[in-house]
Amino acid sequence: MMLKEIAKADKEPALLQQILAIAQSFNWSADATIQEWQSPYARLWIWTDAQELVACCGGQVLFEEANIHYFWVGPLYRGKGKGKAFLRALLDQFQENKVEKVNLEVRVSNQVAIAVYQAVGFKIIDERPNYYHDPVEDGWVMQLTFE
């Protein structure tokens, strides 16, 4: 597997369409996704096996803090440890780049994701009532601080 950060100039149309579809599965509109990518702090990481997209993560790195906005693992790769391995590779890259803490939000019902995040060291630090829609649901803010 290969972790790669996608530069703004390198967003190939086919990859862009895949990422937009993934973001929309998280109820992010195509316009919101494209607008986020225009931010100077926006980042996109992918994990591939040969030419196949296995996982992706979108977010921001602001000085010593990273924010994960979405974290996705392809359906064929779920339940096989790929998400945890991708997250660990991403966290290693963050540490190499002097990031001190990483934040994310997750639906309280997404127990699989929560278990993965906790397995690599994330802690629940706050709750956001009615944060998610379709369906309306609370969210947890989770944070990992590098020691």
C-alpha positions in Angstrom: 0.0 0.0 0.0 1.2 3.5 -0.7 0.2 6.7 1.1 0.3 9.8 -1.1 -0.7 13.4 -0.5 -2.4 14.8 -3.5 -1.3 18.3 -4.5 -4.0 20.7 -5.7 -2.5 20.7 -9.2 -2.4 16.8 -9.4 -6.2 16.2 -9.0 -6.8 14.0 -12.0 -10.5 14.2 -13.2 -11.1 10.5 -12.5 -9.7 10.7 -9.0 -11.5 14.0 -8.4 -14.8 12.3 -9.3 -14.1 9.4 -6.9 -13.2 11.8 -4.1 -16.3 13.9 -4.7 -18.5 10.8 -4.6 -16.9 9.7 -1.3 -17.3 13.2 0.2 -21.0 13.2 -0.9 -21.4 9.9 1.0 -20.6 11.9 4.1 -23.2 14.5 3.1 -20.6 17.0 1.9 -21.7 18.6 -1.4 -19.4 18.7 -4.4 -19.3 22.5 -4.1 -18.3 22.3 -0.4 -15.6 19.8 -1.2 -14.2 21.8 -4.1 -14.4 25.0 -1.9 -12.4 23.3 0.9 -9.7 22.2 -1.6 -9.2 25.9 -2.5 -8.2 26.7 1.1 -4.4 27.0 1.4 -4.6 24.7 4.4 -6.7 21.9 2.8 -5.0 18.6 2.4 -6.0 15.3 0.7 -4.3 11.9 1.3 -5.0 8.7 -0.5 -3.9 5.1 0.1 -3.6 3.0 -3.0 -2.8 -0.6 -4.0 -1.5 -0.5 -7.5 -4.0 1.8 -9.2 -6.9 1.1 -6.9 -8.1 3.6 -4.3 -8.2 1.8 -1.0 -8.7 4.7 1.4 -8.7 8.5 1.5 -8.7 11.3 4.1 -9.4 15.0 3.7 -8.7 17.7 6.2 -6.4 20.5 7.1 -3.0 21.0 8.7 -2.8 24.3 10.6 0.7 24.7 12.0 1.0 22.1 14.8 -2.7 20.9 14.6 -4.3 18.6 12.0 -8.1 18.3 11.5 -9.5 15.2 9.8 -12.8 16.2 8.0 -13.5 12.8 6.5 -11.8 9.4 6.6 -13.0 6.7 4.2 -12.0 3.1 3.5 -13.3 1.3 0.4 -16.0 -1.2 1.1 -13.9 -4.1 -0.2 -11.2 -3.3 2.3 -13.3 -2.7 5.5 -12.9 -5.1 8.4 -9.4 -6.2 7.3 -7.3 -3.7 9.3 -6.7 -1.5 6.3 -8.4 1.6 7.9 -6.2 1.3 11.0 -3.1 0.8 8.9 -3.9 3.8 6.8 -4.6 5.9 9.9 -1.3 4.9 11.4 0.6 5.8 8.2 -1.2 9.1 8.2 -0.4 9.8 11.8 3.3 8.9 11.2 3.4 11.5 8.4 1.8 14.1 10.7 4.4 13.4 13.4 7.2 13.7 10.8 5.7 17.1 10.0 5.7 18.3 13.6 2.0 18.1 14.1 1.3 17.9 17.9 -2.4 17.0 17.9 -5.1 15.7 15.6 -8.8 16.3 15.8 -11.9 14.7 14.2 -15.6 14.3 14.6 -17.5 11.1 14.4 -21.1 10.0 14.7 -21.8 8.4 18.1 -23.3 5.4 16.3 -20.2 4.7 14.2 -18.8 2.2 16.7 -16.4 0.7 14.1 -14.7 4.0 13.4 -14.6 4.9 17.1 -12.9 1.6 17.9 -10.3 2.2 15.2 -9.7 5.8 16.4 -9.4 4.7 20.0 -7.1 1.8 19.1 -4.5 4.3 17.8 -4.9 6.6 20.7 -7.7 9.1 20.1 -9.8 10.1 23.1 -13.3 11.6 23.2 -13.0 15.2 24.4 -16.4 16.7 23.6 -19.9 16.0 22.4 -21.8 17.9 19.7 -25.6 17.5 20.1 -27.5 17.1 16.8 -24.3 17.7 14.9 -25.1 15.3 12.0 -28.1 15.2 9.7 -29.8 12.5 7.7 -30.4 11.2 10.3 -30.0 13.8 13.1 -27.4 12.4 15.5 -24.9 13.6 18.1 -21.2 13.7 17.2 -18.2 13.1 19.3 -15.0 15.2 19.0 -12.0 13.0 19.3 -8.4 14.1 19.7 -5.0 12.5 19.6 -2.1 14.3 21.2 1.4 13.1 20.3 3.7 12.7 23.4 
